[in-house]
Every structure is written in structure tokens, then in C-alpha cells.
Amino acid sequence: MTEVELKKTKQILIPNKYPTRFFAIDFFANLYEGSHPTYQFYGSLSDPYQSFQPGDIIPKENGLEVIQKELLFVSQKNLIGFYQNPDPYNDSEKETLSMKRALEVIRVTDLGVFIETTSNLILRDLSILQEISQKSPVVIAIPIGNTIDTIQERFEGKGYVNYHNRIKLLHKLKDAGLVAGVIMKPMIPYVNDTPENILQIVEDVSLAGGDFIYPSFVLALDESQRNAFYHLLDEYFPGLKNVFTDKYGSKKTWTSAKLASLKKEFVFECKKRKIAFGMKDITNLYKPSSTEQFRLF
């Protein structure tokens, strides 16, 4: 592991300036430094922050101590969001138990929790989450962008959780009685922006009993992410880099040429299967008092 100079953490809870845009989360929280390998190469407009620093995933020094104190001063029913930058249930969590201990505090303070993860490790804390859900909102979101593992694994690399296991995790969370669904990301032009891919995700989420699918049809990259992304294309998709540079150049956001038709098919299928997809409808599932002035995409 790369040696990292740890600095004392002064703040873990970050107020969400625009809660209506991201699952009505009141405070973002991250107990770990570093980044999931995915975010070295691309981001999504559905990510709360766009600054991703590659590196080993390590616990923030005194982070647990800080968040335990901060949580005691947060109003009841506020939603604390643990998002996937890095995954809050990364390998380090097996030893540190930081998430488990934070959830234990949330349980006794009547706060709600939002967690974005692909890891089965969350099932370790299932009983705590169920207890929290008796009084306050508990929402689990699993990021899924591609049904074809041989393609997606090239982008996510080490630690990649395959598509089948992500859907299986969703099924287990629903069996436990929690509000759970999918953030559909990333949608990469010329790679997974196909009706077949999107409709398969909708079908499988429906069969697993998922409550929602929030789509992120826009790919967001800063300069370093774009360069790393192009490096991957050179390695795994020879010739595709030229297509991207010709169409997108140095643009910071990329959208599929098939965006309009993809949205149309996605919305139709979600409505048919009665799966929430707009942020207002998703939030209505667990926090209806925060649903004014939402946007669909």
C-alpha cells in the first residue's frame, strides 16, 4: 500500500446545498480517503462531487470520532448520505467497522441514512439498518451501468463486482424490507448506450423488487479523467478514441447521440413496470415532505 500522510479530520458531515437534486440527502459523509478505481477514469452527473483523487482507500484519521460527535447535533429525521467515493463498504471496512459504528450512532439519534454501494458487506449491518428504518428513512442505491461484465470490468478493474451479484444484492435488500434501487451509471457513448442494455437493467431491477432506477445519461470527465479514460480505450477498444475525440474534443460532459430515444424507452419501460425513476417520485418513497420543485433528469 502506498504510504499516505494522514491529517486530522475536522469535519465529516458536509451539508448538501441542493438536497432535492440528490435523494433528499441533508448531509454527505465519507469516512474514507482515496477513490474506487472507477472514479480514476470517469464520473457522472449523479455523483455529488466531481473531484476524485486516485489512490489507496484508507480510513480518515479520527473520522469516526468526528462523525459520532457531529451526528449528535443533527436534527432528527435528517438523511445522512454515504456515497460511493470510495465505496463506504470497501475492503478496509472489514477491519475498521467504521460504517457499522456510525450506523449504531445513527440508530439512536433517529436520523435516516442513504448508502450507495455495490458490496455485499452491507449485509453485515442489515439488522442495524432494519432498526433505523422503523423510525427514519433508509435508502440503498446500487450503481449499475452495464450488464456485460467483460466490458465493465475493464473500466472498474480490481474489486469489480459483477452484474449478477449487484442484482442479487438488490434482491436481498428488498427481502429485508428496505427501500432499495439502482443509480444507472455510467452511460458511456458507443460502449453501453444501447436499448438492450438499458431495458435489461430495468427488467432485472423489476424482477428483484427494486423500488427505483435513477438514470444518469450524462458522462462527466475532468482533464485527468479524460486522459485516463482515453488510455483505457487505447488498451481495450482500439480505434474508439478517435471517435470520441472527433465528437467530444475537450468537452467536460458527454452525452449519447441516441439520448432522446434512450430516455423515451427507459421511461416507458419504468412506467410499465411501476418503477420510480424521477427524483421527486423516488424521494416520495421515503421522504415525501422534501419533494417540492424536483427535476426529472
C-alpha positions as CSV (number, residue, x, y, z in Angstrom):
1,M,0.0,0.0,0.0
2,T,1.2,3.5,-0.8
3,E,2.3,5.4,2.3
4,V,-0.1,8.3,2.9
5,E,0.4,11.1,5.4
6,L,-2.8,11.2,7.5
7,K,-4.2,14.5,8.6
8,K,-6.6,15.1,11.4
9,T,-10.1,15.3,10.2
10,K,-12.1,18.3,11.4
11,Q,-15.4,17.7,9.6
12,I,-17.1,14.6,8.1
13,L,-20.7,15.8,7.6
14,I,-21.0,18.2,4.6
15,P,-24.3,20.0,4.2
16,N,-26.0,19.3,0.9
17,K,-26.7,22.6,-0.8
18,Y,-29.2,21.1,-3.2
19,P,-30.9,18.2,-1.4
20,T,-33.8,18.0,-4.0
21,R,-31.3,17.1,-6.7
22,F,-29.8,14.1,-4.9
23,F,-32.2,11.8,-3.0
24,A,-33.1,14.5,-0.4
25,I,-29.8,13.9,1.4
26,D,-29.3,16.5,4.1
27,F,-25.6,15.8,4.8
28,F,-23.0,13.9,2.8
29,A,-20.5,11.8,4.7
30,N,-17.4,9.9,3.8
31,L,-15.3,8.0,6.4
32,Y,-12.5,7.0,3.9
33,E,-9.8,8.7,1.8
34,G,-8.9,7.6,-1.7
35,S,-11.1,6.5,-4.6
36,H,-12.7,3.5,-6.1
37,P,-10.7,2.6,-9.3
38,T,-13.8,3.6,-11.3
39,Y,-13.5,7.2,-10.5
40,Q,-10.0,7.5,-11.8
41,F,-11.5,7.2,-15.2
42,Y,-15.0,8.7,-15.3
43,G,-17.5,10.5,-13.2
44,S,-21.2,11.0,-13.5
45,L,-23.5,14.0,-13.0
46,S,-25.3,11.8,-10.5
47,D,-22.2,11.9,-8.3
48,P,-22.4,14.6,-5.5
49,Y,-18.9,15.7,-6.2
50,Q,-16.7,15.6,-9.3
51,S,-13.3,15.7,-7.7
52,F,-11.8,12.2,-7.5
53,Q,-8.3,11.5,-6.3
54,P,-6.9,8.1,-7.2
55,G,-5.1,6.2,-4.5
56,D,-5.4,3.6,-1.8
57,I,-8.6,3.6,0.2
58,I,-7.8,4.2,3.9
59,P,-9.9,5.4,6.8
60,K,-9.8,9.1,7.7
61,E,-7.8,9.6,10.8
62,N,-10.2,10.2,13.7
63,G,-13.1,10.3,11.2
64,L,-15.3,8.0,13.3
65,E,-14.7,10.1,16.4
66,V,-15.6,13.3,14.5
67,I,-18.8,11.9,12.9
68,Q,-20.0,10.4,16.1
69,K,-19.9,13.9,17.7
70,E,-21.4,15.7,14.7
71,L,-24.4,13.3,14.5
72,L,-25.5,14.2,18.0
73,F,-26.2,17.8,16.8
74,V,-28.1,16.9,13.6
75,S,-31.9,17.3,13.6
76,Q,-34.0,14.2,13.8
77,K,-35.1,12.6,10.5
78,N,-32.3,14.3,8.6
79,L,-30.8,12.0,6.0
80,I,-27.1,11.2,6.1
81,G,-25.7,10.1,2.8
82,F,-22.7,7.8,2.4
83,Y,-21.9,7.9,-1.3
84,Q,-19.6,5.8,-3.5
85,N,-16.4,7.8,-3.5
86,P,-15.0,5.5,-2.4
87,D,-17.5,2.8,-1.6
88,P,-18.3,3.0,2.1
89,Y,-18.2,-0.8,2.3
90,N,-14.7,-1.1,0.8
91,D,-12.2,-3.8,2.0
92,S,-10.9,-1.6,4.8
93,E,-14.3,-1.6,6.4
94,K,-13.9,-5.3,7.2
95,E,-11.3,-4.3,9.8
96,T,-12.2,-0.7,10.8
97,L,-16.0,-1.3,11.2
98,S,-16.3,2.5,10.7
99,M,-19.7,2.3,8.9
100,K,-21.1,-0.1,11.4
101,R,-20.2,2.2,14.3
102,A,-21.5,5.2,12.5
103,L,-24.8,3.4,11.9
104,E,-25.0,2.5,15.5
105,V,-24.9,6.2,16.4
106,I,-27.5,7.0,13.7
107,R,-29.8,4.3,15.1
108,V,-30.0,6.0,18.5
109,T,-30.3,9.6,17.1
110,D,-33.4,8.9,14.9
111,L,-31.6,10.0,11.8
112,G,-32.1,8.5,8.3
113,V,-29.4,7.1,6.1
114,F,-28.7,6.8,2.3
115,I,-25.9,4.4,1.2
116,E,-24.5,3.9,-2.2
117,T,-22.6,0.6,-2.5
118,T,-22.0,-2.5,-4.6
119,S,-20.6,-4.5,-1.7
120,N,-22.3,-7.5,0.0
121,L,-20.5,-6.3,3.1
122,I,-23.5,-4.0,3.8
123,L,-25.5,-7.2,4.7
124,R,-23.3,-7.4,7.8
125,D,-25.2,-4.4,9.1
126,L,-28.6,-5.4,7.9
127,S,-30.1,-5.7,11.4
128,I,-29.0,-2.1,12.2
129,L,-30.4,-0.8,9.0
130,Q,-33.7,-2.5,9.7
131,E,-33.9,-1.0,13.1
132,I,-33.2,2.5,11.7
133,S,-35.9,2.0,9.1
134,Q,-38.5,1.5,11.8
135,K,-38.2,5.2,12.7
136,S,-36.4,7.0,9.8
137,P,-35.7,6.6,6.1
138,V,-33.2,4.0,5.0
139,V,-32.3,4.1,1.3
140,I,-29.8,1.9,-0.5
141,A,-28.7,2.7,-4.1
142,I,-26.6,0.3,-6.1
143,P,-24.7,1.8,-9.1
144,I,-25.2,-0.3,-12.3
145,G,-24.3,0.8,-15.8
146,N,-23.6,-2.3,-17.8
147,T,-25.0,-5.8,-18.0
148,I,-21.9,-7.1,-19.8
149,D,-19.2,-7.9,-17.2
150,T,-16.4,-8.4,-19.7
151,I,-16.8,-4.8,-20.8
152,Q,-17.5,-3.1,-17.4
153,E,-14.7,-4.9,-15.6
154,R,-12.2,-3.2,-18.0
155,F,-13.3,0.2,-16.7
156,E,-13.6,-0.7,-13.0
157,G,-10.6,-3.1,-12.7
158,K,-9.6,-4.6,-9.3
159,G,-12.5,-5.1,-7.0
160,Y,-15.2,-5.2,-9.7
161,V,-18.5,-6.6,-8.5
162,N,-20.2,-8.3,-11.4
163,Y,-23.7,-7.5,-12.7
164,H,-25.3,-10.7,-11.3
165,N,-24.1,-10.0,-7.8
166,R,-25.3,-6.4,-7.9
167,I,-28.8,-7.6,-8.8
168,K,-28.6,-10.3,-6.2
169,L,-27.6,-7.8,-3.5
170,L,-30.7,-5.7,-4.5
171,H,-32.9,-8.7,-4.1
172,K,-31.5,-9.4,-0.6
173,L,-32.0,-5.8,0.5
174,K,-35.6,-5.8,-0.7
175,D,-36.2,-9.2,1.0
176,A,-35.1,-7.4,4.2
177,G,-37.8,-4.8,3.8
178,L,-35.6,-1.8,2.9
179,V,-36.1,0.9,0.2
180,A,-33.5,-0.1,-2.4
181,G,-32.9,0.6,-6.1
182,V,-30.3,1.4,-8.7
183,I,-28.4,4.5,-9.9
184,M,-28.0,3.7,-13.6
185,K,-24.5,5.0,-14.3
186,P,-22.2,5.5,-16.1
187,M,-23.8,5.6,-19.6
188,I,-20.8,5.6,-21.9
189,P,-21.4,6.6,-25.5
190,Y,-20.5,3.8,-28.0
191,V,-20.0,1.4,-25.2
192,N,-23.2,0.7,-23.2
193,D,-25.7,3.3,-24.6
194,T,-27.9,0.7,-26.2
195,P,-31.7,0.0,-25.7
196,E,-30.8,-3.7,-25.0
197,N,-28.5,-2.8,-22.1
198,I,-30.9,-0.3,-20.5
199,L,-34.0,-2.4,-20.9
200,Q,-32.2,-5.4,-19.4
201,I,-31.3,-3.4,-16.3
202,V,-34.9,-2.2,-15.9
203,E,-36.2,-5.8,-16.3
204,D,-33.8,-7.3,-13.8
205,V,-34.4,-4.5,-11.2
206,S,-38.1,-5.1,-11.6
207,L,-37.7,-8.8,-11.0
208,A,-35.6,-8.2,-7.9
209,G,-38.3,-6.0,-6.5
210,G,-36.3,-2.8,-6.8
211,D,-38.1,0.5,-5.9
212,F,-36.4,2.8,-8.2
213,I,-33.9,3.4,-11.0
214,Y,-32.4,6.9,-11.2
215,P,-30.7,7.4,-14.6
216,S,-27.6,9.4,-15.3
217,F,-27.4,9.7,-19.0
218,V,-24.5,12.2,-19.0
219,L,-20.8,11.3,-18.6
220,A,-18.7,13.9,-16.8
221,L,-14.9,14.0,-17.0
222,D,-12.3,16.5,-16.0
223,E,-9.0,16.6,-17.9
224,S,-7.2,13.9,-15.9
225,Q,-10.2,11.6,-16.0
226,R,-10.5,12.1,-19.8
227,N,-6.8,11.3,-20.3
228,A,-7.1,8.1,-18.2
229,F,-10.3,7.2,-20.0
230,Y,-8.5,7.5,-23.4
231,H,-5.7,5.3,-22.1
232,L,-8.2,2.6,-21.4
233,L,-9.8,3.0,-24.8
234,D,-6.3,2.5,-26.4
235,E,-5.8,-0.6,-24.4
236,Y,-9.2,-2.3,-24.7
237,F,-11.1,-0.6,-27.6
238,P,-8.5,0.2,-30.3
239,G,-9.8,2.9,-32.7
240,L,-12.6,4.2,-30.4
241,K,-10.5,7.0,-29.0
242,N,-10.6,8.8,-32.4
243,V,-14.4,8.6,-32.4
244,F,-14.5,10.2,-29.0
245,T,-12.0,13.0,-29.8
246,D,-13.8,13.8,-33.0
247,K,-17.2,14.1,-31.4
248,Y,-16.4,15.5,-27.9
249,G,-13.0,17.0,-28.1
250,S,-12.3,18.7,-24.7
251,K,-15.9,18.9,-23.6
252,K,-16.4,18.2,-19.9
253,T,-19.7,16.4,-20.4
254,W,-20.5,13.7,-23.0
255,T,-24.0,12.5,-24.0
256,S,-25.0,9.7,-26.3
257,A,-26.2,10.6,-29.8
258,K,-29.1,8.3,-29.0
259,L,-30.0,10.2,-25.8
260,A,-33.6,11.2,-26.8
261,S,-34.6,7.7,-27.9
262,L,-32.9,6.0,-24.9
263,K,-34.7,8.3,-22.4
264,K,-38.0,7.5,-24.2
265,E,-37.6,3.8,-24.0
266,F,-36.3,3.9,-20.4
267,V,-39.3,6.0,-19.2
268,F,-41.8,3.8,-21.0
269,E,-40.4,0.6,-19.5
270,C,-40.2,2.0,-16.0
271,K,-43.8,3.2,-16.1
272,K,-44.9,-0.2,-17.4
273,R,-43.2,-1.9,-14.6
274,K,-44.1,0.7,-12.0
275,I,-40.6,1.6,-11.0
276,A,-39.9,5.1,-9.8
277,F,-37.3,7.0,-11.9
278,G,-37.8,10.7,-11.4
279,M,-36.1,12.2,-8.3
280,K,-39.4,13.5,-6.9
281,D,-41.1,10.1,-7.2
282,I,-38.1,8.3,-5.7
283,T,-37.9,10.6,-2.7
284,N,-41.7,10.3,-2.2
285,L,-41.0,6.7,-1.3
286,Y,-39.3,7.6,1.9
287,K,-39.3,11.4,2.5
288,P,-42.4,12.9,1.0
289,S,-42.0,16.2,2.8
290,S,-39.0,17.1,0.6
291,T,-40.5,16.7,-2.8
292,E,-41.1,20.3,-4.0
293,Q,-39.6,21.5,-7.2
294,F,-37.8,18.3,-8.3
295,R,-36.5,17.8,-11.8
296,L,-36.8,14.5,-13.7
297,F,-33.2,14.5,-15.1
